[in-house]
Amino acid sequence: MTPGLIPVTILTGFLGSGKTTLLKRVLSEAHGQKIAIIENEFGEENIDSDILVADTHEQIIQMNNGCICCTIREDLRATLSDLAEKRRKGELHFDRVVIETTGVADPGPVAQTFFIDDEIAESYLLDSVLTLVDAKHAQGQLDARQEARRQIGFADQIFISKTDLVGPTEVDALIHRLKHMNPRAPQRAVHFGDVPLAEVFDLKGFNLSAKLDIDPEFLNAEDAHGPRGHGPHDHAPGEACDHPHHHHHDDDVKSFVFRAKRPFNPAKLEDFLGAMVQVYGPKMLRYKGVLHMKGSERKVIFQGVHQLMGSDLGPKWAPGEEKGSKMVFIGIDLPKDVLLQGLEQCLA
């Protein structure tokens, strides 16, 4: 965590998935952190007045435990700069911000605010996108609503609530489906009474130096020739899946992984990714990679959200470490073949 920057968590998920329950718990628990919550929620579901000090008409409300809560009247940017300024002047004290998006919002533009806007980037650091999924209604919501699928694609961490209301087979089917949409995000079934805050904050999902986590089971599945052979869920991309409830869903939000041992030609790769982002940016939700570049002693780490892409030099390759590149792309109807062939052609 860069000193001085205020960490921000984006909380997203469909109505009824338990965002408010989770927020209440975060707000009322004595964890010694002062949290500012920005609500961008329309509808009945916003934070109940019983945990607020007073139900005032002010935009910013102080809580009993020193947390603050505000509703976005104008745009997010204005609210964020207003909060940062009050904090600088000592009028408000808070350690971090949680932005609760509406049940139907695409978290992409919210996330992009932290990269595009210099003034916001000077005060805030985007930590992660948390997506809440309601086990009972998720399959129907994912079938019917593209926003629900986008929220999965954007997530750095997925919490599945209400698993006690459905059978284990259904939970398993849901987990399997979500993993194909987003193998980067760890999934966890939760009862909102007891999510440890350590699993909610400081997840470093947007941190360029954080390691690239892709669900290992997914990687085995992608890599049919993997040394570990096939576990119960594993199947190569073209292979039939013996999982009973798998291919009813051909979701438009999908992920795929590119791996290569040969190094990339940096100029070719930059041109190719630049062109891809120009064409497919709106459909590219999250993408991330650890790259082996020709002529570099160090790993290159890159990631992006929609059209915005950034890269950074990572640590040196360790002596004896096998060099190689690994990239994961999550997006809507992305042309997997075009991307994989194009990347292949960027290798030195």
N, C-alpha and C positions, 0 to 999 in steps of 0.2 A: 504494500500500500504506500503510494507516494505521500510523503509527509505534507500536511496542509490541504490535500485534496479530500473532498467529502465523498465517501463511497455511496453509490446509488444502486438500488436493486429495483428492477422492473418486475412487478407481479402481475401475471396475466392468467386468464382461465375463464371458462364459460360461467354464466350465471349459475349459481347453485353449486359451484365446485368447492366452495369453502374459503374463498379469499377473505371474506369478512371475518370468519371465525379465526383464521390464521392471524389476520391483522390485530384483532382484539387481543389475542393471546400475546402477540409481540408487544402491544401497547401496554397491556396491564401487568405483564410479568416484570418483576423487579430485577432487571438484568444490568442495571447501572448504566445503560446506554440511553441517551436521549435521541429519539428518532423523530424525524419530520415525515409525515405521510402526506403525499399529494394524491388526492382522490380525483380521478378523471372518470367518475362513475355516474351514469344516469340511471335513475330508477330507485326502487325502495331500498336497495341493498346497502346504502352507505352506512358508515359507522353510527351505531345507535347513540343517542344523546346520553344514555345512562352512564357511559364511561367518559363523557366529556365533563369539564368543569361547569360550563354553562352553555346553553344552547343559544349562542349569540348569532347575530347576523354578520359578524365580522368574517373576513376571509380566512383569518388564521385563528385557530382556537388552541389554547393551552390545555394540556391534560393534567389530571391530578399528579401523575408521576413525572411531569416536566416534559413529556413528549408534546409535539405539536401536530396539528392536523390542518390541512387547508384544501379547499376545493378550487379547481381551476376555473376561474371566471373567464380568463382570456386564454392566451396560448401558454403552453408549457414553458417556453423559453422565458417569458416575462415572469412567470411564477418562480422559476428557478433563480433568475438573477435577483429578484426581489428578496427571496429567502437568503441568498448568499450575502447580499448587502446588509440585511438586518443582522446577520451573524457577525459580519465584520465589525459593525458598529456596536456589537455587544447587546443588541436589543433582544436577540433570540439566541438560545443555546441549543445546538443539536449536533450529534456526532455523525449521523448518516441520514439518507433519504430513501424512502420506499415510494415508488410511484405505482399506484394501483390503476391499471387501465380498464376501460369498460370491457364487458364481456364479449363485445363484438369487434374490438379493435385489433388491428395488425400492429404488433409491437415494433415493427421495423422502423417507422418514422420516429418513434419515441427514442429508440436506440441511436438512430442516426444523429439526433440532436447533439449528442455528446461528442460526436466526431466532427461535425460540420462547423459548429459554432465556437469560435475561438474563446469568446468571453465565458461561455459555459464550461469549456474544456479547461480554462484556467482555475475554475473553482471545484469542478466535480470530476469524479472518475467512475465510469460505468463499471459496476462489478459483475452483474449477471442478470439474465432473464430467467425468472422462475415461472413455470407453467403448472397450474393446478388442473387436475383432470378428475372428473367425477366418475367413478367406476361404473355406477349404475346407468348413467346416460351417455357415456362417452362414445360408444360405438355408433349410436344414432346421430350424435352431434357431429362426429367425424365424417359419417356418410353424407350428412346433409349440408354441412357448412364449411366452406373453404377457410373461413377465418379460424375455425377450430383447428384445422390441419396446419395452417400457418403458425399458429401459436405453438404447436408441437415442434415444428421445424426450427423455430427460433430459440427454443429452450436450451439453457445450460444445465438445468436441473428440472426434473419432472416429479411432482408429488401426486400420487393417486389417492384420492379420498374415497370414503364410503365403500371400501372393499368388503366390509362386513355385510353389505346388502346384496352381494352377488356371490355366486359359487366360485371355488378356486379355478375351475376350468375357464370361466369367463374372464377372471382376472389374468390368467395365463395368456389367453388369446389377446387380450388388450395389450399386455406387456410386449408380446411378440409383434403386434401390429405397430406399436409406437417405436419399437426398436428399429424396424425397417425404415420408418420415416426419419428417425433421428438417432443414430447410433452413438452420437457424442454425449447425449445427456443421460446421466445416471437416473434411474427411476427408483422411487421409493414409495411403498404404500404407507400412508400416515393416518393416524388419528390425530386430529388437530389439537387435541388436548396436550399432545406430548412430542411435538417436533422439537428437537434440540436446536437452539438458535444457531449453533455452530454450523448446522446444515442449511441455514437460510442465508447467512451473511458471509462475506469475504470468500466467495467461491472462486473468484478470479476467472470468470468465464471469458472476459474480454482481454485478459492480461496476455500480452503477446509472449511473455516468457514462460507462461504456464505450459506444462507438457500437454501434448495433444492426446486427449483421452478419447478413445473410441472403444465402445463395448467390445471386449476381447472375443466374446461369442460371435459377434457380428463379423469381426475380422476373420475368424475361422470360417464362417459361412461364406464370406466373400472369396476366400482363398481356398479353393477346393483342394489345392495340392499342399495344403498346410501340413506341417509335421505332425499335428495332433489328430489328424483324421477327423471323423465325423461324430460330433455329439448328437443328441436327440434332435436339436433344432437345426443342425447345419445342412446347408445345401448350397451348391455353387449357383451363381446367378441363373444359368440356364436349366438347372436341374429341377426335376419335380420335387415338390416338398411333401414329405409324408406327414406333415403336421396337419391334424384334421381340420383346423379352422383357419387355414392360412389364406389361400388365394381367393376368398370371397371378396377381398378388398384389394382393388388395384388403385391405391391412393395416388393422387396427383403430386402430393408431397413425398419425395423419395430422397434417398441418400445413396451416394456411391463413393467408393474409395479408389484412389489411384496410388499405386506404389511402383517405385522403380529403383533399381540398384545403380544404374548409370546416372552420372550427374546431369543437371540441366545446363543448357546454354542460357546464361542470364538474359541476354538481349532478346532471344527468341521467346523465352517464357514471358517476359514482360509484355512484349507485343501481343502474344496470343491471349494472355489473361486480360489485357486491356481491351482487346477486341470483343472477347466473350462478355465482359462486363457491360460494354456499350450495348450489346444486343440483348443479353439475357438478364441484365442487372435487376430489373423489377421482379424477376422470377427466382433470383438467387437469394435465398434467405440467409444462410450462414455458410461460410466456407473457411477452412483453416488448414494449415499444413506446416510440416517441418521439412525443409528442403535441403538437398545436397546440391550445391552449386559448384560448377567447374571453377577451379582456381581459388575457392574460398576454404580457409581452414576451419571456418565456423559454420554452424547450422544457420540457415535463414528461416525465420518463422514468419508466416504471413497469415492474415485472416481478413475477412470482409463481411459486410452486411449490405445486401443489395448492391448499389453501384460503388460503394466506398470500400477501398481496399488499402491495407497498410502492411508494411513488412519491417522487420527488425533483425539485426544480427543477434543470434542466440549464442550459447556457449560453444567452445571449440569441440570438435569431435574428439572423443576420448581415445587414447592410444588403444588400438585393438578393437575399437567399436566398429561394427559394420556400418559403412555409410550408405545412406539411401534416402529416398524421399517418400513421404506418406502424406496424402492430402484427402480431406473428406469434403464433399459438396452436398449441401442440403438445399433442395429447391423444388419449384413447381414445374412439372413437365420439362425438366432440363434434358437436352439431347445428350444422353450419356455417351453414345458412340462418338459424336463430334468432339466432345470434351476429352474423352480418353485418347482418341486417335491424335487429336491436336497436341495433347500434352506429350504423348509418345514422340511426336515429331520435334518437340522442343529439347529433347535430350541431346547431349553433346555426342 
